[in-house]
Amino acid sequence: MRRLAIFAVAVVFLFTSISIATAKGPQNAKMGPKGPSVVDVAIAVNSEGPFAGAFDTLIAAVLAADPAVLEFLTGNGQRTVFAPTDDAFADLGLDETNVGDLDQEFLTDVLLYHVARGRRYAEDVVASERIRMLDFGFLFQDGGVLTDNLGREANIIVTDVEAANGIIHAIDAVVLPYLP
């Protein structure tokens, strides 16, 4: 009888452990890829090397936007990010000190308009006439030049910066889904 009780406790413990591990599974999946995310890579590229300090405004924008943007960019799944440089934001009068002053919903929409699902290397991007973005339709592409919903153009200036959960291409203008 005592062995049966010990066995029963062991079975309950085992099933409880499995249930807890299963319950934590989806949370762990949200924690991100095995390796640096597109955000981690952007921060690293911005920290040292030839592009040190070139993405301060983009990083500040991601932090000022809806937290779901950061969660998506650091999560699992593949994505392609068209990353505007600080000079691109400066053309709109924005820098890391004032980008957070934008309406958060508009800033979130703008950032999501810079992201496409899937890992698209440069040859895939230039082979496409249009790229479906997360929100607000498409970016149109012709010879490495992206055109947004407002007819504004952005040149792809750096390609194929890899991360565990996607790829980054730097662009020289902020693409806009609509006017604020």
C-alpha positions as CSV (number, residue, x, y, z in Angstrom):
1,M,0.0,0.0,0.0
2,R,2.8,2.4,0.9
3,R,4.5,1.7,-2.5
4,L,1.2,2.5,-4.3
5,A,1.0,5.8,-2.4
6,I,4.6,6.7,-3.3
7,F,3.9,5.7,-6.9
8,A,0.7,7.9,-7.0
9,V,2.6,10.9,-5.6
10,A,5.3,10.3,-8.2
11,V,2.7,10.2,-11.0
12,V,1.0,13.3,-9.8
13,F,4.4,15.1,-9.6
14,L,5.3,13.9,-13.1
15,F,2.0,15.1,-14.6
16,T,2.2,18.4,-12.7
17,S,5.8,19.0,-14.0
18,I,4.7,18.2,-17.6
19,S,1.7,20.5,-17.2
20,I,3.9,23.3,-15.9
21,A,6.4,22.8,-18.7
22,T,3.7,22.7,-21.3
23,A,2.1,25.9,-19.9
24,K,5.4,27.7,-20.0
25,G,6.1,26.5,-23.6
26,P,4.2,29.2,-25.4
27,Q,5.7,31.9,-23.1
28,N,9.2,30.6,-23.9
29,A,8.3,30.7,-27.6
30,K,7.5,34.4,-27.2
31,M,10.9,35.0,-25.6
32,G,12.5,35.1,-29.0
33,P,14.8,33.2,-31.3
34,K,17.9,31.3,-30.5
35,G,20.4,34.0,-31.3
36,P,20.3,37.7,-31.7
37,S,17.0,39.2,-32.8
38,V,16.8,42.0,-35.3
39,V,16.7,44.5,-32.4
40,D,19.8,43.0,-30.9
41,V,21.6,43.2,-34.2
42,A,20.5,46.8,-34.8
43,I,21.8,47.8,-31.3
44,A,25.1,46.0,-32.0
45,V,25.5,47.6,-35.4
46,N,24.7,51.0,-33.9
47,S,27.2,50.4,-31.1
48,E,30.4,49.8,-33.0
49,G,31.9,49.5,-36.5
50,P,31.2,51.6,-39.6
51,F,27.5,52.2,-38.6
52,A,28.1,53.2,-35.0
53,G,25.6,55.8,-34.0
54,A,23.7,55.6,-37.3
55,F,20.5,54.1,-35.9
56,D,20.0,56.0,-32.6
57,T,16.7,57.4,-33.7
58,L,15.3,54.1,-35.0
59,I,16.1,52.5,-31.6
60,A,14.5,55.3,-29.7
61,A,11.5,55.1,-32.0
62,V,11.1,51.4,-31.3
63,L,11.3,52.0,-27.6
64,A,8.7,54.9,-27.8
65,A,6.2,53.0,-30.0
66,D,3.6,50.5,-28.7
67,P,5.4,47.8,-26.8
68,A,4.0,45.3,-29.2
69,V,6.4,46.5,-31.8
70,L,9.5,45.6,-29.7
71,E,7.8,42.3,-28.7
72,F,7.2,41.4,-32.4
73,L,10.8,42.4,-33.5
74,T,12.4,40.3,-30.7
75,G,10.0,37.4,-31.1
76,N,10.2,34.2,-33.1
77,G,9.3,34.0,-36.8
78,Q,11.1,35.6,-39.7
79,R,10.8,39.2,-40.7
80,T,12.5,41.7,-43.0
81,V,13.2,45.1,-41.6
82,F,13.9,48.2,-43.7
83,A,15.8,50.3,-41.2
84,P,16.0,54.1,-41.7
85,T,19.2,55.8,-40.7
86,D,19.4,58.7,-38.4
87,D,19.9,61.0,-41.5
88,A,16.6,59.6,-42.8
89,F,14.8,60.6,-39.6
90,A,16.6,64.0,-39.6
91,D,15.1,64.7,-43.0
92,L,11.7,64.7,-41.2
93,G,13.1,66.8,-38.3
94,L,13.3,63.8,-36.0
95,D,16.1,62.6,-33.8
96,E,16.4,60.3,-30.7
97,T,15.4,63.2,-28.4
98,N,12.1,64.1,-30.1
99,V,10.9,61.0,-32.0
100,G,9.1,59.9,-28.8
101,D,7.0,63.1,-29.0
102,L,5.2,61.7,-32.0
103,D,1.7,60.3,-31.5
104,Q,2.4,56.7,-30.3
105,E,-0.2,55.2,-32.7
106,F,1.3,57.0,-35.7
107,L,4.8,56.1,-34.7
108,T,3.8,52.5,-34.3
109,D,2.1,52.5,-37.7
110,V,5.2,54.0,-39.3
111,L,7.5,51.4,-37.7
112,L,5.3,48.5,-38.8
113,Y,5.3,49.9,-42.3
114,H,9.0,49.2,-42.3
115,V,8.6,45.5,-41.6
116,A,7.6,42.6,-43.9
117,R,7.0,39.0,-42.8
118,G,9.6,36.5,-44.0
119,R,13.4,36.6,-44.5
120,R,13.9,38.5,-47.7
121,Y,17.5,38.8,-48.9
122,A,18.5,41.6,-51.2
123,E,18.0,39.5,-54.3
124,D,14.5,38.7,-53.2
125,V,13.7,42.3,-52.5
126,V,14.9,43.6,-55.9
127,A,13.2,40.7,-57.7
128,S,9.9,41.9,-56.3
129,E,7.8,44.8,-57.7
130,R,6.0,45.2,-54.4
131,I,6.5,44.0,-50.9
132,R,3.6,43.5,-48.5
133,M,4.3,45.3,-45.2
134,L,2.8,44.4,-41.8
135,D,0.4,47.3,-42.0
136,F,-1.0,49.6,-44.7
137,G,-0.3,47.6,-47.8
138,F,2.8,47.6,-49.8
139,L,6.1,49.2,-50.6
140,F,6.8,49.3,-54.3
141,Q,10.3,48.4,-55.5
142,D,12.2,49.3,-58.6
143,G,16.0,48.7,-58.8
144,G,16.6,49.0,-55.1
145,V,14.4,52.0,-54.7
146,L,11.4,51.7,-52.4
147,T,8.3,53.8,-53.0
148,D,5.8,54.3,-50.1
149,N,2.0,55.0,-50.1
150,L,2.7,58.7,-50.5
151,G,5.1,58.3,-53.5
152,R,8.1,59.1,-51.4
153,E,11.3,57.1,-52.3
154,A,13.9,55.4,-50.1
155,N,17.1,53.8,-51.4
156,I,18.3,50.6,-50.0
157,I,21.9,51.5,-48.9
158,V,23.0,48.4,-46.9
159,T,21.7,44.9,-47.5
160,D,21.5,41.5,-45.8
161,V,22.4,42.2,-42.2
162,E,21.4,38.9,-40.6
163,A,19.7,38.2,-37.3
164,A,18.3,34.9,-35.9
165,N,14.7,36.1,-36.6
166,G,15.2,38.0,-39.8
167,I,17.2,40.3,-41.9
168,I,17.8,44.0,-42.0
169,H,18.3,46.4,-45.0
170,A,19.2,50.0,-44.2
171,I,17.4,52.7,-46.1
172,D,18.1,56.4,-46.6
173,A,14.5,57.7,-46.0
174,V,11.6,57.0,-43.6
175,V,8.8,55.4,-45.6
176,L,5.3,56.6,-44.5
177,P,2.0,54.7,-44.7
178,Y,0.1,58.0,-44.5
179,L,0.6,61.6,-43.3
180,P,0.2,62.3,-39.6
